[in-house]
């Protein structure tokens, strides 16, 4: 990279997907049921929700991932380009982008997805100079539950980032398989994000998380939904208070939004606790819209 124009505040790696939103009268939908959605919407999802929100919070953001040669991938990349996320490091390969069908019911939501070419990301898709010239790296660990090979890629990215003292943020993803390998990754990053279910799968409870990360430099952030969040560092647990929302449209993407806001707070010089508060505040805004695309630019909200 030859000049400052090529440097990014945040390099996002893996799980850039296309979300399709539907809304039905009730869940679950059982065999033989006929359910008709009254809306349909498309939006970048997963780590690309994080990318979009981080961009709206003023960070210069790029994505490294694999997407397909399909029309859905064209739509995904256009959405990212339109909000100013750099897509030049996304590799187009034969196949399909990962699709997440998000089905919103009256009180909850469900997912039906297709794992596309993103699960085949390799270390050859990662340029060491890109990592070196980034202010921070964010890894979305979604695929780590489905393939051990990508965990090796994540471990190599972490090794490169540590070599150049680049802070590393990791979201564990669902953590339904490969628990031991994910815990090893967690111990080697700067900050790790997870929700309450993921925390219980990995550590049993928050005390297990605190004990596992005690004596390390890792900051663990547990997203607790309507209960706010918990920040765990060196065995000490701090609570981050929630923001109440009376007009929630959907909670889909709230966790990805929290990740973006927390990282933006840290990179704008806020403390971890203030960044945690910012994460809750921006996530509360996110759930008032159907998709993250509808959020306005948010940089002015980073004030302390």
C-alpha positions in Angstrom: 0.0 0.0 0.0 1.5 3.2 -1.1 -0.4 6.0 0.7 -2.8 6.9 3.4 -5.7 6.6 1.0 -5.1 2.8 1.0 -5.3 2.5 4.8 -8.4 1.5 6.7 -9.7 2.0 10.2 -11.4 -1.4 10.3 -10.7 -4.5 8.2 -13.7 -6.9 8.4 -13.1 -10.6 7.7 -15.6 -13.3 6.9 -19.4 -13.7 7.1 -20.5 -11.0 4.6 -23.9 -12.3 3.7 -27.1 -11.1 2.1 -30.1 -10.9 4.4 -33.7 -11.4 3.0 -36.4 -10.2 5.4 -39.9 -11.7 5.6 -42.7 -10.9 8.1 -45.3 -13.5 9.0 -48.3 -13.6 11.4 -46.8 -16.2 13.7 -44.0 -18.6 14.3 -43.3 -21.5 14.1 -44.3 -22.4 10.6 -45.2 -26.1 10.6 -45.3 -28.7 7.8 -48.4 -28.1 5.7 -48.8 -24.4 6.8 -49.0 -21.6 4.2 -47.4 -18.4 5.4 -47.4 -15.3 3.3 -45.1 -12.3 4.1 -46.5 -8.8 4.0 -43.1 -7.4 3.2 -39.8 -8.4 1.6 -36.5 -6.5 2.0 -32.8 -7.1 1.1 -29.8 -5.9 3.1 -26.2 -6.8 3.8 -26.2 -9.0 6.9 -23.8 -10.7 9.3 -20.4 -9.0 9.3 -21.6 -6.7 6.5 -24.2 -5.2 8.9 -21.2 -4.5 11.1 -19.4 -2.9 8.1 -22.3 -0.7 7.2 -22.9 0.6 10.8 -19.2 1.1 11.4 -19.0 3.2 8.2 -22.1 5.2 9.3 -20.2 5.9 12.6 -17.3 7.5 10.6 -14.8 4.6 10.2 -13.1 3.9 7.0 -14.1 0.2 6.4 -13.1 -2.6 4.1 -14.2 -6.2 3.8 -12.2 -9.4 3.0 -14.4 -12.3 2.1 -15.5 -14.6 -0.7 -18.8 -14.1 -2.5 -20.3 -15.8 -5.6 -20.8 -14.8 -9.2 -24.6 -14.8 -8.6 -27.0 -11.8 -8.9 -27.4 -11.8 -5.1 -23.7 -11.1 -4.7 -24.1 -8.2 -7.2 -26.8 -6.8 -5.0 -24.7 -7.2 -1.8 -21.6 -5.5 -3.3 -23.7 -2.6 -4.6 -25.2 -2.0 -1.2 -21.8 -1.9 0.4 -20.4 0.4 -2.3 -23.3 2.7 -1.9 -22.6 3.4 1.7 -18.8 3.8 1.2 -17.6 0.4 2.4 -14.5 -0.7 0.3 -15.2 -4.0 -1.6 -12.0 -4.3 -3.6 -10.7 -7.1 -1.3 -13.8 -9.3 -1.8 -13.1 -12.2 -4.1 -15.8 -13.2 -6.6 -15.8 -17.0 -7.2 -18.1 -19.4 -9.0 -21.0 -20.2 -6.7 -23.4 -18.3 -4.5 -23.2 -15.8 -1.7 -24.3 -17.0 1.7 -28.0 -16.2 2.1 -29.8 -15.6 5.4 -33.6 -15.7 5.2 -34.9 -13.8 8.3 -38.5 -14.7 9.1 -40.0 -12.2 11.6 -42.9 -13.3 13.7 -45.0 -11.4 16.2 -42.7 -12.0 19.1 -39.5 -13.5 17.7 -37.7 -14.4 14.6 -36.2 -17.5 12.8 -33.5 -18.1 10.3 -33.3 -20.3 7.3 -29.9 -20.0 5.5 -27.7 -21.3 2.8 -23.9 -21.5 3.4 -22.3 -20.2 0.3 -18.7 -19.7 -0.9 -17.8 -17.6 2.2 -17.1 -20.8 4.2 -14.3 -21.5 1.7 -12.2 -18.5 2.6 -8.5 -19.4 2.7 -5.3 -17.7 3.9 -4.5 -17.0 0.3 -7.4 -14.6 0.3 -5.6 -12.5 3.0 -2.9 -10.1 2.1 -0.5 -9.5 5.0 0.1 -5.9 4.0 -3.6 -5.1 4.2 -3.7 -6.4 7.8 -0.5 -4.5 8.7 -1.9 -1.2 7.3 -5.3 -1.5 9.1 -5.9 0.2 12.5 -7.9 -2.8 13.7 -9.2 -6.1 12.4 -12.6 -7.6 13.1 -13.2 -11.4 12.5 -16.8 -12.7 12.4 -16.6 -16.3 13.7 -19.9 -17.6 12.2 -18.4 -20.2 9.9 -16.2 -21.6 12.7 -19.2 -23.6 13.9 -19.4 -25.3 10.5 -15.8 -25.9 9.3 -12.5 -26.3 11.1 -10.6 -25.1 8.1 -11.7 -21.5 8.4 -10.5 -21.5 12.1 -7.0 -22.1 10.8 -7.5 -19.0 8.6 -8.7 -16.9 11.5 -5.7 -18.1 13.6 -3.3 -17.0 10.9 -5.0 -13.6 10.6 -4.7 -13.2 14.4 -1.0 -14.1 14.2 -0.4 -11.5 11.5 -2.3 -8.8 13.3 -0.4 -9.5 16.6 2.9 -9.4 14.6 2.1 -5.8 13.7 0.4 -4.8 17.0 -3.0 -4.4 15.2 -5.9 -4.8 17.7 -8.1 -7.8 17.0 -11.9 -7.9 17.6 -13.6 -11.3 17.3 -17.3 -12.2 17.4 -17.6 -15.9 18.3 -20.7 -16.5 16.2 -23.2 -19.3 17.2 -20.4 -21.5 18.8 -22.4 -24.8 18.3 -19.3 -26.8 17.3 -15.5 -26.6 17.6 -15.7 -25.1 21.1 -12.1 -25.9 22.0 -10.7 -24.2 19.0 -12.9 -21.1 19.5 -11.8 -20.8 23.1 -8.2 -20.8 21.9 -9.0 -18.0 19.4 -10.7 -16.0 22.2 -7.5 -16.1 24.4 -5.4 -14.6 21.6 -7.5 -11.5 20.6 -7.9 -8.1 22.1 -11.7 -8.1 22.4 -14.3 -10.8 22.0 -18.0 -10.4 21.5 -20.7 -13.0 22.2 -24.3 -13.2 23.1 -25.7 -14.9 26.2 -26.5 -18.2 24.5 -23.0 -18.3 22.9 -21.4 -17.5 26.3 -23.2 -20.4 27.9 -22.2 -22.8 25.1 -18.6 -21.8 25.4 -18.1 -21.2 29.2 -21.2 -22.4 31.0 -21.9 -19.1 32.7 -20.4 -15.6 33.0 -18.2 -16.7 35.9 -16.7 -19.4 33.7 -15.9 -16.7 31.1 -14.4 -14.5 33.8 -12.2 -17.4 35.1 -11.1 -18.4 31.6 -10.0 -14.9 30.6 -8.5 -14.0 34.0 -4.8 -13.1 33.7 -5.1 -12.3 30.0 -5.5 -8.9 28.3 -8.7 -10.0 26.6 -11.8 -7.9 27.1 -15.0 -10.0 26.7 -18.3 -8.3 25.9 -21.5 -10.4 26.4 -24.5 -8.9 24.6 -27.6 -9.5 26.8 -30.4 -8.0 24.5 -33.0 -6.1 26.6 -30.7 -6.5 29.6 -27.9 -4.5 28.1 -24.4 -6.0 28.1 -21.7 -7.2 30.4 -18.0 -6.3 30.1 -15.6 -8.8 31.6 -11.9 -8.0 32.0 -9.3 -9.8 34.2 -12.0 -11.5 36.2 -14.1 -8.4 36.9 -17.6 -8.1 35.6 -19.2 -4.7 34.8 -22.8 -4.1 33.7 -23.6 -1.9 30.7 -27.2 -0.6 31.1 -29.7 -1.1 28.3 -31.7 1.5 26.4 -35.4 0.8 26.4 -37.2 0.7 23.0 -41.0 0.8 22.8 -41.3 0.5 19.0 -39.0 -2.3 18.0 -39.4 -3.6 14.4 -36.9 -6.5 14.6 -34.0 -7.5 16.7 -32.2 -9.1 13.8 -28.7 -7.6 13.4 -28.8 -5.9 16.8 -25.7 -7.9 17.9 -23.8 -7.1 14.7 -24.7 -3.4 15.2 -23.5 -3.5 18.8 -20.1 -4.8 17.6 -19.7 -2.0 15.1 -20.6 0.7 17.6 -18.4 -0.7 20.4 -15.4 -0.8 17.9 -16.2 2.7 16.7 -16.2 3.9 20.2 -12.8 2.4 21.0 -11.3 3.8 17.8 -12.7 7.2 18.5 -10.9 7.1 21.9 -13.7 6.1 24.2 -13.2 3.8 27.2 -14.4 0.2 27.0 -17.3 1.1 29.4 -18.4 4.1 27.3 -18.0 2.0 24.1 -20.2 -0.6 25.6 -22.8 2.1 26.4 -22.5 3.3 22.8 -23.0 -0.2 21.5 -26.3 -0.5 23.5 -27.4 2.9 22.3 -26.8 2.2 18.6 -28.2 -1.3 18.8 -31.4 0.2 20.3 -31.6 2.5 17.3 -31.0 -0.4 14.9 -34.0 -2.4 16.1 -36.4 0.5 15.3 -35.8 -0.1 11.5 -36.3 -3.2 9.4 -32.8 -3.2 7.9 -29.5 -1.5 8.9 -29.5 0.3 5.5 -32.2 2.6 6.8 -30.1 4.0 9.7 -28.9 7.5 9.2 -25.3 8.5 9.5 -24.5 8.2 13.2 -21.1 9.8 13.7 -22.5 12.7 15.6 -23.7 10.3 18.3 -20.2 9.6 19.5 -19.9 12.2 22.1 -18.7 11.9 25.7 
